[in-house]
Amino acid sequence: MYQMRVGISCTLELTGLAVHPADHPITLVTGWNWIGYPVTTSMTIEEALSGITPHTGDMLKSQNNGYASYLEGFGWYGSLNTLEPGMGLMYKSNNSQPITFTFPMEEGGGQ
């Protein structure tokens, strides 16, 4: 996900290569965090975020696919259920300490 502000009309061209998620840890700080989803297959929120322990009130928002909130003892709920390749996300962390994790590799890819 990218966010930019420009003063005039322009063309933006992006190129890139697939990444190995384990090589790119993500650190969530208290409050809102912009994160990408660098995995090539879809996963449920629970699968994708298996490397962290969310806190009640944590939120995950996508640009176009809704949001989910976390409630301890219940799990993730809301209109966002599945993370899709290339998806940009915002994660609101209620943890007082930074949390570092990596997304798991797609099935069969190992980590």
C-alpha positions in Angstrom: 0.0 0.0 0.0 1.3 3.4 -0.9 0.1 6.9 0.2 1.4 10.0 -1.6 0.4 13.6 -2.0 1.2 15.4 -5.2 0.5 19.0 -6.3 0.2 18.2 -10.0 -1.1 15.3 -12.1 1.5 12.6 -12.7 2.0 9.0 -13.6 3.3 6.5 -11.0 5.0 3.3 -12.2 5.7 0.6 -9.6 7.8 -2.5 -10.2 9.0 -5.0 -7.8 9.9 -8.6 -7.0 8.2 -11.2 -4.8 9.6 -11.3 -1.2 10.1 -14.0 1.3 8.0 -12.8 4.3 10.5 -14.2 6.9 13.1 -11.8 5.5 10.9 -8.8 6.2 9.8 -8.6 9.8 7.1 -6.1 10.6 7.1 -4.1 13.9 3.8 -2.9 15.2 4.0 0.1 17.7 1.2 1.4 19.8 -1.5 3.1 17.7 -1.9 2.9 13.9 0.6 1.2 11.7 0.6 1.0 7.9 1.5 -2.5 6.8 1.5 -4.5 3.5 0.6 -8.1 3.0 3.6 -9.6 1.1 2.2 -13.1 0.7 1.1 -14.6 -2.6 -2.0 -16.5 -1.3 -5.1 -15.5 0.7 -5.3 -16.3 4.4 -7.7 -15.7 7.2 -6.7 -13.0 9.7 -6.1 -15.8 12.3 -3.7 -17.6 9.9 -1.9 -14.5 8.7 -1.5 -13.0 12.2 -0.6 -16.3 13.9 2.8 -14.8 14.9 1.3 -12.2 17.3 -1.0 -12.2 20.3 -3.6 -9.4 19.6 -5.1 -7.4 22.4 -8.8 -6.5 22.9 -9.5 -3.4 20.8 -6.8 -4.1 18.2 -8.1 -3.3 14.7 -7.2 -4.2 11.2 -8.5 -2.1 8.3 -8.1 -2.6 4.5 -8.5 0.1 1.9 -11.5 -1.6 0.2 -12.4 -4.8 2.1 -13.6 -3.6 5.4 -12.3 -3.9 8.9 -11.9 -6.4 11.8 -11.7 -5.8 15.6 -10.2 -8.2 18.1 -12.0 -9.2 21.3 -10.1 -11.4 23.8 -11.9 -14.8 24.3 -13.8 -14.3 21.0 -11.3 -13.5 18.3 -11.5 -11.3 15.2 -14.9 -10.1 14.0 -16.1 -7.6 11.4 -16.4 -7.3 7.7 -12.8 -8.2 6.9 -12.2 -12.0 7.1 -9.5 -12.8 4.5 -6.2 -11.1 3.6 -5.5 -11.0 -0.1 -2.1 -10.7 -2.0 -1.0 -7.1 -2.5 -3.5 -5.8 0.1 -2.5 -2.7 2.1 -3.6 -2.6 5.7 -3.7 -0.4 8.8 -3.2 -2.2 12.1 -4.1 -0.4 15.4 -2.2 -2.0 18.2 -3.2 -1.6 21.8 -0.1 -3.2 23.1 2.1 -0.9 25.1 5.3 -2.5 23.7 6.3 -3.0 20.1 5.5 -6.4 18.6 7.6 -7.8 15.7 6.3 -10.6 13.6 6.5 -12.1 10.1 3.6 -13.3 8.0 3.7 -17.0 7.4 4.6 -18.4 4.0 1.8 -19.8 1.9 1.0 -23.4 2.3 3.8 -25.6 1.0 6.3 -22.7 1.0 7.6 -23.1 4.5 8.9 -20.2 6.6 
